[in-house]
Amino acid sequence: MNTGQRRRARGHAALEYLLGLGLLSGGLGLGAPLIEDAPERHTLSSTLHSFGADVAYARDAAAALRTQVVLCPRAADGRCRPNGRWESGWLVFVDRDGDRRPDDADAPLREVVFARPTLSLRSTHGRPLLRYGRGGDNPGRGQLLLACRGDALLGALRIDAAGRARTTLPKHPSRCPPP
């Protein structure tokens, strides 16, 4: 046996355990806020995706049926809300007479009942609904739908003049404009 060699201790020192515990707790501390916000991010994403899909559906229905189709905020009585607040859901319907209201004779093409108590959806001021002409075009300048929680802006759905929808998320915390 070589007596000049040191024997290496088996096992781990307390310092190594403390270092590992510190790294683990730091990683959990950084990841916890991301996990905590996951349900809210999912609700926002699924809501904007669902609304964007119905925007595309309304545009395609107008082009396929060669008639005007309207997408409006849903009121409790199944009519359109005039104020551009989409919290109760939305309607997609054929507007044969051009009055931008669903007629009793026509069933809606699609009706979405929306119930997200922490999320509010608002149209751009002065544009409470979307309408598509016979060719699927959106007469006018496009629209912006804002998704807010209280006064915090969480995301937006931009609808261009051609009727295509695109989701945007703020890079920095922003305030939602008043309704």
C-alpha positions in Angstrom: 0.0 0.0 0.0 1.1 3.4 -0.8 1.0 5.4 2.3 1.6 8.7 0.4 -1.8 8.7 -1.2 -4.8 10.3 0.5 -7.9 8.3 0.9 -10.9 9.9 -0.7 -13.9 10.3 1.5 -17.0 8.6 0.4 -20.4 10.4 0.2 -21.2 14.1 -0.1 -20.3 16.9 2.1 -23.0 19.1 3.8 -21.8 22.0 1.6 -22.6 20.1 -1.6 -26.1 19.3 -0.3 -26.7 23.0 0.6 -25.5 24.1 -2.8 -27.9 21.6 -4.5 -30.8 22.7 -2.4 -30.1 26.4 -3.1 -30.1 25.7 -6.9 -33.3 23.7 -6.7 -35.2 26.3 -4.7 -33.9 29.1 -6.9 -35.2 27.2 -10.0 -38.6 26.6 -8.4 -38.8 30.2 -7.4 -38.3 31.3 -11.0 -40.7 28.8 -12.4 -43.6 29.2 -9.9 -44.9 32.5 -11.4 -45.0 30.9 -14.9 -46.9 28.0 -13.6 -49.3 30.2 -11.6 -50.2 32.3 -14.7 -50.6 29.3 -17.0 -54.4 28.9 -16.7 -54.9 32.6 -17.4 -52.6 32.5 -20.4 -54.5 29.4 -21.7 -57.9 31.2 -21.3 -56.6 34.2 -23.1 -55.1 32.1 -25.9 -58.1 29.9 -26.4 -60.5 32.9 -26.3 -58.6 34.9 -28.9 -58.1 31.7 -31.1 -61.9 30.9 -30.9 -62.9 34.5 -31.8 -60.3 34.5 -34.6 -61.7 31.2 -36.0 -65.2 32.7 -36.0 -63.9 35.8 -37.8 -62.5 33.5 -40.5 -65.8 31.5 -40.5 -67.9 34.7 -41.0 -65.6 35.9 -43.8 -65.7 32.5 -45.5 -69.5 32.2 -45.1 -70.0 35.6 -46.7 -67.9 34.6 -49.7 -69.5 31.2 -50.0 -73.1 32.3 -49.6 -72.6 35.5 -51.6 -74.4 37.6 -49.0 -73.6 39.9 -46.1 -72.6 38.2 -42.9 -72.4 39.9 -39.5 -70.4 39.0 -36.4 -71.7 40.9 -33.4 -71.5 40.8 -29.6 -74.2 38.6 -28.2 -76.8 40.1 -25.8 -78.7 38.0 -23.2 -81.8 37.8 -25.5 -79.9 36.4 -28.4 -79.7 39.8 -30.2 -76.7 42.0 -30.8 -75.3 44.3 -28.1 -74.8 47.9 -29.4 -71.8 48.7 -27.1 -69.0 46.5 -28.5 -68.7 44.5 -25.3 -68.2 40.8 -26.1 -68.2 39.3 -22.6 -71.5 37.4 -23.2 -70.3 35.8 -26.4 -71.0 36.5 -30.1 -73.3 35.8 -33.0 -72.5 35.1 -36.6 -75.6 35.5 -38.9 -76.7 36.3 -42.4 -77.9 39.9 -42.8 -80.1 39.8 -45.9 -81.8 43.2 -45.3 -78.6 45.0 -44.2 -79.9 46.2 -40.9 -77.1 44.6 -38.9 -79.5 42.8 -36.6 -80.4 39.1 -36.7 -83.9 38.5 -38.1 -86.4 36.2 -36.5 -86.7 34.1 -39.6 -83.0 33.4 -39.8 -81.2 31.2 -37.3 -77.7 32.3 -36.5 -74.9 30.5 -38.4 -73.0 30.3 -35.1 -73.7 31.4 -31.5 -71.0 31.4 -28.9 -71.9 31.8 -25.2 -68.9 33.2 -23.5 -68.4 33.1 -19.7 -65.0 34.2 -18.5 -65.6 36.3 -15.4 -62.0 37.6 -15.2 -61.6 38.5 -18.9 -63.4 41.3 -20.8 -63.4 41.7 -24.5 -64.0 45.1 -26.1 -64.2 46.4 -29.7 -62.5 49.5 -31.0 -64.6 52.6 -30.1 -67.2 53.1 -32.8 -66.9 49.6 -34.3 -69.2 47.4 -32.2 -69.5 44.6 -34.8 -67.9 43.1 -37.9 -69.6 42.8 -41.2 -68.5 41.0 -44.3 -69.7 41.8 -47.8 -70.7 39.3 -50.6 -67.1 38.7 -51.5 -65.9 38.1 -47.9 -64.4 41.6 -47.7 -64.6 43.8 -44.6 -65.8 47.2 -45.6 -64.0 49.8 -43.6 -60.6 50.1 -42.0 -60.4 46.9 -39.9 -60.9 46.5 -36.2 -59.2 45.8 -33.0 -60.6 43.6 -30.2 -59.0 44.1 -26.8 -58.7 41.4 -24.1 -58.4 42.9 -20.7 -58.4 41.9 -17.0 -59.5 44.9 -15.0 -57.5 47.7 -16.5 -54.6 45.5 -17.7 -54.3 44.8 -21.4 -53.6 41.1 -21.9 -53.8 40.8 -25.7 -55.5 41.9 -28.8 -57.0 40.5 -32.0 -56.3 42.8 -35.0 -58.7 42.3 -38.0 -57.4 44.0 -41.1 -59.5 45.5 -43.9 -59.4 42.2 -45.9 -61.0 40.5 -42.8 -58.0 38.4 -41.7 -57.4 38.2 -37.9 -54.0 38.2 -36.1 -53.4 37.9 -32.4 -50.9 40.3 -30.7 -49.7 40.3 -27.1 -48.2 43.3 -25.4 -44.4 43.2 -24.9 -44.7 45.4 -21.8 -47.6 45.7 -19.3 -50.1 48.1 -20.8 -53.4 49.7 -19.6 -56.6 48.8 -21.3 -58.4 51.9 -22.6 -61.7 52.6 -20.9 -64.8 51.1 -22.7 
